[in-house]
C-alpha cells in the first residue's frame, strides 16, 4: 500500500512537472514571444571549434562561415574607448564573457582621435593585451580602428592606419581569432564624407589599400569596412564593393533611434539598407549596436532591440553590443559602481549589470528574457476648428500632430497646453541633437490625422513660434507632404538659440523659427508645382536642450 501511495505521488509530481514545463516561463512576455530567433545559440561557435572565418554564398546570400564551411554567428560585446576605459582589458573580464556570457567575440574599440591613438599611441598596447586575452579565452577579436570625428577616414589624423594594421598583422600573422575593422563610422562631421555613393567612394579609396596590404602579406582574416552615415549605408557598398571575397560591411544601430523595416528600398532606414546589401551580394556584420538612443542615453528600448536581434539572428548576421563599460549611460552593460574586473569567480552578478547588460547577456546566450514593452505615444487629435488656415492650436487639440510611426523616440508627451502644441520630455528622452545634419536622431512628429489641407503655391517660408519656460536651444527640420510629393530629405535643421528668445508677459519666452525653401527641398518642390501645391501632411524633426517647449502658429508665407 505504501508503494502504491508513493507511485501515486510520483505520478502526480510528474504530471505537475509536465504541466509546468509547457507553461511559458515567467520571463517570456508578449514582446519577446513575437519572435522565433531570439532563443538558442547553436551557431555561436568558439574559435577552437569554428576555426578560420570565411564569407561564403549560402542560398544566394553572403554568409559568415566557419572553417568547415557551415554558417557561424558571432555574438559578443564591444568595449568603449580604450583610451578612457583601459581597465576593461583584464583576463577575468574576458573569461566572464567567454564562459558565463557564452560570447564568442569581443570588439576592441581603439579610438584614433578624441585623445586616442593619434595623440596617445600607447593605447595600442591595450589592443595588444586585449588580443592576447581574447585568444587565451577562446574568443574572436575585432581590432577596431575607431574613427568617428572627423568623419572622413582619409583625414590626416587617421594617416597611421596602414602602419597600424601592418604592425598588428606582423604580431599575429593570419591568426584565426583576429578580425580587422578598418573604419568604425564614416560620417559627415568635420569635413566628413557625404551620405551617398560619392561618400562611399571616399571610404572605399581609404579601405581598399589596407585590404590589399593585409592580403599581400598572406592574411586571410575577415575584414569589416564601415560605410557613410555612421555605418548605416551598407547598401552603398553593395553597389560598389571592394574586390575581396573575405570582406564584409558593418551596420551600426541603436534600438531607440533606428526603426525596423520589412523592405529593402528605404534608403533612410538602416535595416532596409542591410536587406538591400544582403539582396545585392555582400555580407553584413553589426559590429556595434545599443539598446539606447544613438547618444547612449535614454531607454533601454528592449522591445525594439528584440525586433532587430530577431532579424539579425534569422539572417545569421553577427553582432556586438555596445558597450562593456561602467560609464554612467543607458547603453553600458555594467553599473557605474561595478568593477571592470569581475573577480576570481569570473562572473558579474545580476546586480552588477545594468538592465541593458542583463539583456545583452541573455540574448548572447540565447535565453528567454522578460522584455518590457517600450513606451507608447499618446494618440494625436484631429482639429475641431482649422478656419485660420494654419496650425494655431486654438481649438484645444493637437490639430493632427502626434509621434510619427518611424520616430526613433516615442516617449515624449505631445498635448495641447495653453492653445499651443506642447512637447514634454525632449531632453530627458534624448531628442536633443542640435546639429544641422543629424536631425534623424530627434523625435519625429507628423500630422497624420490632420484631415485638412493648405495650398502653398508661391510660398517661400515656413514659420513658427517656439515657446519655452526659459531661453533654450531648439533645432527643427521639416518635410511638408502633398499627394505626389511625399518625401525629400531636409537639407538641414534650422536652429534658434537661447539669445533669440524674448520674455513674454505670461512669464514664458518666445522665439521665431523660419524654414526656407532651401532648408526643405520638399517644401520647395510643392510650392513650385501648380498642379500639386497642396500640403496634406507635415513632418517635423524636433530637438531641444531643455525638456519642455511648445510650438505655435505654424504657417506658410510668401
C-alpha positions as CSV (number, residue, x, y, z in Angstrom):
1,X,0.0,0.0,0.0
2,X,2.8,2.4,0.8
3,X,4.5,1.6,-2.5
4,X,1.2,2.4,-4.3
5,X,0.9,5.7,-2.5
6,X,4.5,6.6,-3.4
7,X,3.8,5.7,-7.0
8,X,0.7,7.8,-7.0
9,X,2.6,10.7,-5.5
10,X,5.4,10.3,-8.0
11,X,2.9,10.1,-10.9
12,X,1.2,13.2,-9.6
13,X,4.5,15.0,-9.3
14,X,5.5,14.1,-12.8
15,X,2.2,15.3,-14.1
16,X,2.6,18.6,-12.3
17,X,6.2,18.9,-13.7
18,X,5.0,18.2,-17.2
19,X,2.3,20.9,-16.9
20,X,4.8,23.4,-15.5
21,X,7.2,22.6,-18.3
22,X,4.7,23.5,-21.0
23,X,3.7,26.8,-19.4
24,X,5.7,29.7,-20.7
25,X,8.3,30.9,-18.3
26,X,7.6,34.0,-16.4
27,X,10.4,35.6,-18.2
28,X,8.7,35.4,-21.6
29,X,6.5,38.3,-22.4
30,X,4.3,39.2,-25.4
31,X,7.1,41.4,-26.7
32,X,9.7,38.7,-26.8
33,X,7.4,35.8,-27.7
34,X,6.5,37.5,-31.0
35,X,9.9,36.4,-32.4
36,X,11.3,33.0,-33.2
37,X,15.0,33.7,-33.5
38,X,15.9,35.0,-30.0
39,X,16.2,31.7,-28.1
40,X,19.2,29.4,-28.7
41,X,22.8,29.9,-29.9
42,X,23.7,26.7,-31.7
43,X,25.7,28.6,-34.4
44,X,27.6,30.7,-31.9
45,X,30.9,28.7,-32.0
46,X,34.2,29.5,-30.4
47,X,37.4,29.8,-32.5
48,X,38.5,26.4,-31.2
49,X,35.5,25.0,-33.0
50,X,34.8,27.4,-35.8
51,X,38.4,28.0,-36.8
52,X,39.3,30.4,-39.6
53,X,36.3,32.6,-40.7
54,X,35.3,32.9,-44.3
55,X,32.5,34.5,-46.3
56,X,30.6,32.0,-48.5
57,X,27.5,32.1,-50.6
58,X,24.6,30.3,-48.9
59,X,21.3,30.3,-50.8
60,X,22.3,33.4,-52.7
61,X,23.3,35.3,-49.5
62,X,26.9,36.1,-48.5
63,X,27.2,34.4,-45.1
64,X,29.8,34.3,-42.4
65,X,31.0,30.7,-42.2
66,X,33.4,28.6,-40.1
67,X,36.4,26.8,-41.4
68,X,34.3,23.7,-42.3
69,X,32.0,25.8,-44.5
70,X,29.0,25.9,-42.2
71,X,27.3,29.1,-41.1
72,X,28.6,30.6,-37.9
73,X,27.3,33.6,-35.9
74,X,29.4,35.8,-33.7
75,X,27.7,37.3,-30.7
76,X,29.5,39.4,-28.1
77,X,30.4,42.8,-26.7
78,X,32.3,45.9,-27.8
79,X,34.4,47.9,-25.3
80,X,34.0,51.6,-25.1
81,X,37.0,53.8,-26.0
82,X,40.1,52.1,-24.6
83,X,41.8,55.5,-24.1
84,X,39.1,56.2,-21.5
85,X,38.4,52.8,-20.1
86,X,41.6,50.6,-20.3
87,X,40.6,48.8,-17.2
88,X,38.3,46.5,-19.2
89,X,41.3,44.8,-20.6
90,X,41.8,42.1,-17.9
91,X,41.7,38.3,-18.1
92,X,38.8,37.9,-15.7
93,X,36.5,40.1,-17.8
94,X,37.3,38.2,-20.9
95,X,36.8,34.9,-19.2
96,X,33.4,36.1,-17.9
97,X,32.4,37.0,-21.5
98,X,33.6,33.7,-22.9
99,X,32.3,31.4,-20.1
100,X,29.4,33.0,-18.2
101,X,28.0,35.0,-21.1
102,X,28.9,32.3,-23.7
103,X,30.1,35.1,-26.1
104,X,32.5,34.2,-28.9
105,X,33.7,37.7,-29.9
106,X,35.0,40.9,-28.3
107,X,35.4,44.1,-30.1
108,X,38.3,46.4,-29.0
109,X,37.3,50.0,-29.8
110,X,40.6,51.9,-30.2
111,X,39.6,55.5,-30.8
112,X,42.1,57.3,-33.1
113,X,41.1,60.9,-32.5
114,X,39.5,62.2,-29.3
115,X,42.6,61.6,-27.1
116,X,43.1,58.2,-28.8
117,X,45.8,56.5,-30.8
118,X,46.8,59.6,-32.9
119,X,47.9,61.6,-29.9
120,X,48.3,58.7,-27.4
121,X,49.9,55.8,-29.3
122,X,50.3,53.9,-26.0
123,X,46.7,52.8,-26.3
124,X,47.9,50.3,-28.9
125,X,49.2,48.2,-26.0
126,X,45.7,47.9,-24.6
127,X,44.7,46.5,-28.0
128,X,47.6,44.0,-28.0
129,X,46.8,42.9,-24.4
130,X,43.2,42.6,-25.4
131,X,44.1,40.4,-28.4
132,X,46.1,38.1,-26.1
133,X,43.3,37.8,-23.5
134,X,40.8,37.1,-26.3
135,X,43.0,34.3,-27.7
136,X,43.6,32.9,-24.3
137,X,39.8,32.8,-23.6
138,X,38.8,31.3,-27.0
139,X,37.2,34.5,-28.4
140,X,37.3,36.0,-31.8
141,X,38.5,39.6,-31.5
142,X,37.7,42.6,-33.6
143,X,40.5,45.1,-33.9
144,X,38.5,48.3,-34.4
145,X,40.1,51.4,-35.9
146,X,37.5,53.6,-34.2
147,X,37.2,56.7,-36.3
148,X,34.2,59.0,-35.8
149,X,35.3,62.6,-35.6
150,X,36.5,63.8,-38.1
151,X,34.1,61.7,-40.2
152,X,36.4,61.1,-43.2
153,X,38.8,58.2,-42.8
154,X,41.1,59.9,-45.3
155,X,41.6,62.8,-42.8
156,X,45.3,63.3,-41.8
157,X,44.5,62.4,-38.2
158,X,44.0,58.8,-39.5
159,X,47.1,58.7,-41.6
160,X,48.6,56.0,-39.3
161,X,46.0,53.3,-40.3
162,X,48.1,51.3,-42.7
163,X,51.2,51.2,-40.4
164,X,48.9,50.2,-37.5
165,X,47.3,47.3,-39.3
166,X,50.6,46.3,-40.8
167,X,52.1,46.1,-37.3
168,X,49.2,44.1,-35.8
169,X,49.3,41.6,-38.7
170,X,53.1,41.2,-38.1
171,X,52.4,40.4,-34.5
172,X,49.6,38.0,-35.3
173,X,50.1,36.7,-38.9
174,X,47.0,35.2,-40.4
175,X,45.7,34.5,-36.8
176,X,42.2,32.8,-37.0
177,X,41.0,34.8,-33.9
178,X,41.5,38.2,-35.4
179,X,39.1,40.3,-37.4
180,X,40.1,43.7,-38.8
181,X,37.6,46.6,-38.7
182,X,39.1,49.3,-40.8
183,X,36.9,52.3,-40.1
184,X,34.3,52.5,-37.4
185,X,31.8,55.1,-38.5
186,X,32.4,57.3,-41.5
187,X,30.1,60.3,-41.3
188,X,29.6,63.9,-42.3
189,X,31.1,65.6,-39.3
190,X,34.1,68.0,-39.5
191,X,34.8,67.7,-43.2
192,X,33.5,64.1,-43.4
193,X,32.0,62.0,-46.2
194,X,28.6,62.6,-47.8
195,X,25.7,60.2,-47.3
196,X,25.7,58.9,-50.9
197,X,27.7,57.0,-53.5
198,X,30.4,59.7,-53.5
199,X,30.9,59.4,-49.8
200,X,31.2,55.6,-50.1
201,X,33.8,56.1,-52.9
202,X,35.9,58.0,-50.4
203,X,35.6,55.3,-47.8
204,X,36.5,52.6,-50.4
205,X,39.5,54.6,-51.5
206,X,40.7,54.6,-47.9
207,X,40.0,50.9,-47.2
208,X,40.9,49.1,-50.4
209,X,44.7,49.7,-50.0
210,X,44.6,48.3,-46.4
211,X,42.7,45.3,-47.6
212,X,45.4,44.8,-50.3
213,X,48.2,45.3,-47.8
214,X,46.8,42.6,-45.5
215,X,46.2,40.1,-48.4
216,X,49.6,40.7,-49.9
217,X,51.1,39.6,-46.5
218,X,49.1,36.3,-46.6
219,X,46.5,37.4,-44.1
220,X,43.2,35.7,-44.9
221,X,41.4,37.2,-41.9
222,X,37.8,38.5,-42.1
223,X,37.9,42.3,-42.8
224,X,35.0,44.6,-42.0
225,X,34.6,48.1,-43.6
226,X,32.2,50.8,-42.4
227,X,30.0,53.0,-44.6
228,X,28.7,56.5,-44.7
229,X,26.2,58.0,-42.2
230,X,27.7,56.3,-39.1
231,X,27.9,52.9,-40.9
232,X,24.2,52.7,-41.7
233,X,24.7,52.5,-45.5
234,X,26.0,49.0,-46.4
235,X,23.7,49.3,-49.5
236,X,26.2,51.8,-50.9
237,X,29.0,49.2,-50.5
238,X,26.8,46.6,-52.2
239,X,26.6,48.8,-55.3
240,X,30.3,49.3,-55.4
241,X,32.1,46.6,-53.3
242,X,35.7,46.2,-52.6
243,X,37.2,43.4,-54.7
244,X,37.8,40.9,-51.9
245,X,36.0,37.7,-51.1
246,X,36.5,37.9,-47.3
247,X,35.4,41.5,-46.7
248,X,32.0,42.3,-45.0
249,X,30.4,45.7,-44.3
250,X,29.3,46.9,-41.0
251,X,25.9,48.2,-39.9
252,X,25.5,50.2,-36.6
253,X,22.2,50.8,-35.0
254,X,20.7,51.9,-31.7
255,X,17.3,50.4,-31.0
256,X,15.9,53.7,-29.7
257,X,17.0,55.6,-32.8
258,X,16.8,53.2,-35.7
259,X,13.4,51.7,-36.5
260,X,12.9,48.3,-38.2
261,X,11.9,47.8,-41.8
262,X,10.4,44.9,-43.9
263,X,11.6,46.3,-47.2
264,X,14.9,46.8,-48.9
265,X,14.0,50.1,-50.7
266,X,14.0,52.7,-47.9
267,X,17.4,54.4,-48.0
268,X,16.7,56.3,-44.8
269,X,16.4,53.1,-42.8
270,X,19.4,51.2,-41.6
271,X,17.6,47.8,-41.5
272,X,16.3,48.4,-45.0
273,X,19.8,49.1,-46.1
274,X,21.0,45.8,-44.6
275,X,18.3,44.0,-46.5
276,X,19.4,45.7,-49.7
277,X,23.0,44.8,-49.1
278,X,22.2,41.1,-48.5
279,X,20.0,41.0,-51.6
280,X,22.7,42.5,-53.7
281,X,25.6,40.3,-52.9
282,X,27.6,41.5,-49.9
283,X,27.8,40.3,-46.3
284,X,27.0,42.4,-43.3
285,X,28.2,42.4,-39.7
286,X,26.6,44.5,-36.9
287,X,29.8,45.5,-35.2
288,X,28.1,48.0,-32.9
289,X,24.5,48.2,-31.6
290,X,23.0,49.6,-28.5
291,X,19.7,49.4,-26.5
292,X,19.5,53.2,-26.1
293,X,19.4,56.2,-28.5
294,X,22.5,56.7,-30.6
295,X,23.6,59.2,-27.9
296,X,24.0,56.3,-25.5
297,X,21.2,57.9,-23.4
298,X,17.5,57.1,-22.8
299,X,15.9,53.8,-22.7
300,X,16.7,51.0,-22.8
301,X,14.4,50.2,-25.8
302,X,14.4,46.5,-25.4
303,X,11.3,45.6,-27.4
304,X,12.8,47.4,-30.4
305,X,16.1,45.6,-29.7
306,X,14.2,42.3,-29.9
307,X,12.9,43.1,-33.3
308,X,16.4,44.0,-34.5
309,X,18.1,40.9,-33.0
310,X,15.4,38.6,-34.3
311,X,16.2,40.0,-37.8
312,X,20.0,39.6,-37.3
313,X,19.7,36.1,-35.9
314,X,17.3,35.0,-38.6
315,X,19.8,36.1,-41.3
316,X,22.9,34.8,-39.5
317,X,24.3,38.3,-39.1
318,X,26.9,38.6,-36.3
319,X,26.7,41.3,-33.7
320,X,28.5,43.1,-30.9
321,X,26.6,45.1,-28.2
322,X,28.0,48.5,-27.2
323,X,29.3,48.6,-24.6
324,X,31.1,46.6,-22.0
325,X,31.6,49.6,-19.8
326,X,30.6,51.2,-16.5
327,X,30.1,54.6,-17.9
328,X,27.0,56.2,-16.4
329,X,24.8,55.8,-19.5
330,X,21.9,53.6,-20.6
331,X,23.9,51.7,-23.2
332,X,26.5,50.5,-20.7
333,X,26.4,46.8,-19.6
334,X,27.9,47.4,-16.2
335,X,26.5,49.6,-13.4
336,X,28.6,52.7,-12.7
337,X,29.8,51.2,-9.4
338,X,30.8,47.8,-10.9
339,X,34.4,46.9,-11.3
340,X,35.7,46.0,-14.8
341,X,37.3,43.0,-13.1
342,X,34.6,40.6,-12.0
343,X,36.9,38.8,-9.6
344,X,38.3,35.3,-9.4
345,X,34.9,33.7,-9.9
346,X,34.9,35.4,-13.3
347,X,31.2,36.3,-13.1
348,X,29.4,39.7,-12.8
349,X,26.4,39.2,-10.6
350,X,23.0,40.3,-12.0
351,X,23.0,43.3,-9.6
352,X,26.3,44.4,-11.1
353,X,24.8,44.6,-14.5
354,X,22.5,47.3,-15.9
355,X,19.2,46.4,-17.4
356,X,21.0,46.7,-20.8
357,X,23.7,44.4,-19.6
358,X,21.3,41.8,-18.3
359,X,19.5,41.9,-21.6
360,X,22.7,41.6,-23.7
361,X,23.9,38.7,-21.7
362,X,20.6,36.8,-22.1
363,X,20.5,37.5,-25.8
364,X,24.1,36.4,-26.4
365,X,23.3,33.1,-24.5
366,X,20.0,32.7,-26.4
367,X,18.0,32.6,-23.2
368,X,14.4,33.6,-22.6
369,X,14.2,37.2,-21.3
370,X,11.3,39.3,-19.9
371,X,11.3,42.1,-22.4
372,X,9.3,45.1,-21.2
373,X,7.2,47.0,-23.7
374,X,8.6,50.3,-24.9
375,X,6.6,53.4,-24.0
376,X,3.6,54.0,-26.2
377,X,3.0,57.5,-27.7
378,X,-0.1,59.5,-26.9
379,X,-2.7,59.4,-29.7
380,X,-3.0,62.6,-31.8
381,X,-6.2,64.5,-32.1
382,X,-7.7,65.9,-35.3
383,X,-8.6,69.6,-35.3
384,X,-12.1,70.8,-34.2
385,X,-11.5,74.1,-36.0
386,X,-8.9,74.9,-38.7
387,X,-10.6,78.0,-40.0
388,X,-7.4,80.1,-39.6
389,X,-5.7,78.1,-42.4
390,X,-2.6,77.3,-40.3
391,X,-1.8,75.4,-37.1
392,X,-2.8,77.8,-34.3
393,X,-4.0,75.2,-31.9
394,X,-6.7,77.5,-30.6
395,X,-9.3,74.7,-30.7
396,X,-7.6,72.8,-27.7
397,X,-6.4,69.9,-29.9
398,X,-3.1,68.8,-31.3
399,X,-4.6,69.6,-34.8
400,X,-3.4,66.3,-36.1
401,X,0.1,66.2,-34.7
402,X,1.4,63.2,-32.9
403,X,4.5,61.0,-32.8
404,X,5.3,59.7,-36.3
405,X,5.3,55.9,-36.6
406,X,9.0,55.9,-37.6
407,X,10.2,58.2,-34.8
408,X,13.3,56.9,-33.1
409,X,12.0,58.5,-29.8
410,X,8.4,57.7,-28.8
411,X,8.3,58.5,-25.1
412,X,7.8,62.3,-25.2
413,X,4.4,63.7,-24.4
414,X,2.5,65.7,-27.0
415,X,-0.5,67.7,-25.9
416,X,-2.3,71.0,-26.3
417,X,-1.5,73.3,-23.5
418,X,-2.4,77.0,-23.4
419,X,-3.5,76.7,-27.1
420,X,-0.1,75.6,-28.3
421,X,1.4,72.3,-29.2
422,X,3.4,71.3,-26.1
423,X,6.2,68.8,-26.3
424,X,7.4,67.3,-22.9
425,X,10.5,65.2,-22.1
426,X,12.6,66.1,-25.2
427,X,15.9,66.3,-23.5
428,X,15.2,63.6,-21.0
429,X,14.4,61.1,-23.7
430,X,17.3,62.1,-25.9
431,X,15.6,64.3,-28.5
432,X,18.4,66.9,-28.1
433,X,20.6,66.8,-31.2
434,X,21.0,70.5,-32.3
435,X,23.2,69.9,-35.3
436,X,22.1,70.7,-38.9
437,X,22.6,67.2,-40.2
438,X,21.7,64.7,-37.5
439,X,18.0,65.7,-37.0
440,X,17.2,62.0,-37.7
441,X,18.2,61.3,-34.1
442,X,15.4,63.5,-32.8
443,X,11.7,62.9,-32.2
444,X,9.7,62.9,-35.4
445,X,6.2,64.5,-35.4
446,X,3.6,64.2,-38.1
447,X,0.1,65.5,-38.7
448,X,-1.3,62.1,-39.8
449,X,-4.8,62.7,-38.6
450,X,-5.0,66.4,-39.5
451,X,-7.5,65.8,-42.3
452,X,-7.1,69.3,-43.7
453,X,-5.0,70.9,-46.5
454,X,-3.1,74.1,-47.3
455,X,-2.3,75.5,-50.7
456,X,1.2,76.8,-50.6
457,X,1.9,77.7,-54.2
458,X,4.4,80.5,-54.4
459,X,5.1,80.5,-50.6
460,X,8.8,80.8,-49.6
461,X,8.8,80.5,-45.8
462,X,7.5,78.1,-43.1
463,X,7.4,80.0,-39.8
464,X,6.5,79.0,-36.3
465,X,6.8,80.3,-32.7
466,X,8.9,78.4,-30.3
467,X,7.8,78.9,-26.7
468,X,9.8,77.8,-23.6
469,X,9.8,78.3,-19.8
470,X,13.3,79.8,-20.2
471,X,15.6,80.6,-23.1
472,X,16.9,77.5,-24.7
473,X,18.3,75.9,-27.9
474,X,15.9,74.3,-30.4
475,X,16.5,72.6,-33.7
476,X,13.7,71.8,-36.2
477,X,13.7,70.2,-39.7
478,X,10.5,69.9,-41.8
479,X,9.0,67.9,-44.6
480,X,5.7,69.2,-45.9
481,X,3.9,66.5,-47.9
482,X,1.5,66.6,-50.8
483,X,-0.3,63.9,-52.8
484,X,2.5,63.4,-55.3
485,X,5.5,64.8,-53.4
486,X,5.7,62.5,-50.4
487,X,9.3,62.7,-49.3
488,X,12.6,64.5,-49.9
489,X,15.1,64.6,-47.1
490,X,15.5,68.0,-45.4
491,X,18.7,69.8,-46.4
492,X,19.3,70.8,-42.8
493,X,17.7,71.6,-39.5
494,X,17.2,75.2,-38.5
495,X,18.2,76.3,-35.0
496,X,17.1,79.1,-32.7
497,X,19.5,79.7,-29.8
498,X,18.8,81.0,-26.2
499,X,19.7,84.6,-27.2
500,X,16.9,84.5,-29.8
501,X,14.2,84.2,-27.1
502,X,12.4,87.2,-25.7
503,X,10.4,87.4,-22.5
504,X,6.6,87.3,-22.7
505,X,4.0,88.9,-20.4
506,X,2.9,85.4,-19.1
507,X,6.4,84.6,-17.9
508,X,7.4,82.4,-20.9
509,X,10.0,83.1,-23.6
510,X,9.3,83.0,-27.3
511,X,11.5,82.8,-30.5
512,X,10.6,82.8,-34.2
513,X,11.9,80.0,-36.3
514,X,11.9,80.2,-40.1
515,X,12.5,77.4,-42.5
516,X,13.3,78.4,-46.1
517,X,12.8,76.6,-49.4
518,X,16.5,75.7,-49.4
519,X,16.2,74.2,-46.0
520,X,13.4,71.9,-47.1
521,X,13.6,70.5,-50.7
522,X,10.1,69.0,-50.5
523,X,8.7,72.4,-49.5
524,X,10.5,73.9,-52.5
525,X,9.1,71.3,-54.9
526,X,5.5,71.6,-53.6
527,X,5.5,75.4,-53.6
528,X,6.6,75.4,-57.3
529,X,4.2,72.8,-58.6
530,X,1.0,74.4,-59.9
531,X,-0.6,71.0,-60.3
532,X,0.1,69.8,-56.8
533,X,0.8,72.6,-54.4
534,X,-1.5,71.4,-51.6
535,X,0.1,70.3,-48.4
536,X,-1.8,67.3,-46.8
537,X,0.6,66.4,-44.0
538,X,3.6,67.8,-42.2
539,X,6.6,66.1,-40.6
540,X,8.8,67.9,-38.1
541,X,12.1,66.7,-36.5
542,X,12.4,68.5,-33.2
543,X,15.5,68.6,-30.9
544,X,15.9,70.7,-27.8
545,X,18.4,71.2,-25.0
546,X,15.6,71.6,-22.5
547,X,12.8,69.2,-21.7
548,X,9.6,71.2,-22.5
549,X,8.8,73.5,-25.3
550,X,5.7,74.5,-27.3
551,X,5.1,75.2,-30.9
552,X,2.5,77.6,-32.2
553,X,1.3,79.5,-35.3
554,X,2.9,77.1,-37.8
555,X,2.2,78.7,-41.1
556,X,3.4,79.1,-44.7
557,X,4.0,82.6,-46.0
558,X,5.3,84.4,-49.1
